[in-house]
């Protein structure tokens, strides 16, 4: 089996300390399907350390259950609240550490890059990203937490950034795709 036909599983994570979105995207060539789309809820946990432990345990459980190959995680955006950034960075670090420990590849994407990949607009709202994903995949339009679709967006972003496989070679733009696939072009 060559590299272009290998199935890959991407664990997408939208880090958070109260709600953390996660999604599992199975990919093969130009196809992908959503296996899991959910959130971890931690609002009721007593302190920051309990939340970090919970995140670590749940991510390890997802890794053991689904055996993803890749972690695609949203990078924290730079905000004005330093304490929020610190908490978010810790949550992200725990997810990355669990993934690295399991031997997974790790990729990080900025919120702007993710939105651009999904909607074509780097300033799109969470609702716009979710709506686009609902058109791309058979998922409910009434998802309770946008953190779940944000996690799926990270996984899809990674897939779109790294797949673009057409036939036996990779096309980086339309011109190279057409050159490599002249037999598929309808005139």
ABEGO torsion letter per residue (X at the ends): XBAAABBBBBBBBBBBAABBBBBBBBBBEABBBBABBBBBBAAABABAAAAAAAAAAAAAAAAAAAGBABBBBBBBBBBABAAAAAAAAAAAAAAAAAAAAAGBBBBBBBAAAAAAAAAGBAABBAAAAAAAAAAABBBBABBABAAAAAAAAAAAAAAAAABGBBEABBBABAAAAAAAAAAABBX
